[in-house]
Amino acid sequence: VTIATVTAMHSNAVDPDLVGGEFGKQLKASGLGAYVGEATGFVLTFSNGLVAYLSGDTGITGDQEKVVHDHYGAKLTVMNIGDTFTTGPTEAAYVINELVKPASVIPSHANEAATEGGKVKPGTRTAAFIKATKVSVHVPLSGKTMEFNAGGTCVAGC
């Protein structure tokens, strides 16, 4: 596997309660978090030829088209759809449909209980993303492993 970092645009701070100690108390009193570096996405190239883009928490960036699509040719995307200072369902669908253009996408980090009994709940951000997306969407489920070929097509656990 090879790994490349790509731009992600999102603040990246740790809650002061997780910092602890006197420094954590001072951060909290000031309404701040501890800076932990740049937000990052990743492009993974697997030994079977699959190129996967892990968006990380991000908004829409030009690198999603120029770097992820044009340079790396990602065929699978794991797209965060957090909707708080980052891509929500509509923005994430735009990234998928117009910029990255993968064969398949796995929605991630929607900060919601999106499924029940193995089915996507209506009215969730995940459901809105699926409706707006033009490529195959594979919702991750606990205990279920998915496998993808080099073309980004799900071949097992779909």
DASULLIN-V768787 format. One record per backbone hydrogen bond with DSSP energy under -0.5 kcal/mol. CO is the residue of the C=O (numbers start at 1). NH is the residue of the N-H. Records with the same first field share a line. If there is no record, write none. Layout:
CO=NH / NH
//
This chain:
2=45
4=43
6=41
8=10
9=59
10=39
12=36
14=34
15=18 / 19
16=20
20=24
21=25
22=26
23=27
24=28
25=29
26=30
27=31 / 32
28=31
33=35
34=14
39=8
41=6
42=54
43=4
44=46 / 52
45=2
46=49
50=46 / 52
51=75 / 76
52=44 / 54
53=55 / 78
54=42
56=58
58=87
61=64
62=65 / 66
63=67 / 68
64=69
65=70
66=71
67=72
68=73 / 74
69=73
75=103 / 104
76=53
77=79 / 106
78=55 / 80
79=108
83=85
87=83
88=92
89=93
90=94
91=95
92=96
93=97
94=98 / 99
95=99 / 100 / 101
96=101
103=136
104=77
105=107 / 138
106=79
108=81
112=114
114=121
116=119
119=116
121=124
124=128
125=129
126=130
127=131
128=132
129=133
130=133
136=105
137=139
141=144
143=145
147=155 / 156
149=152
153=149
156=147
//
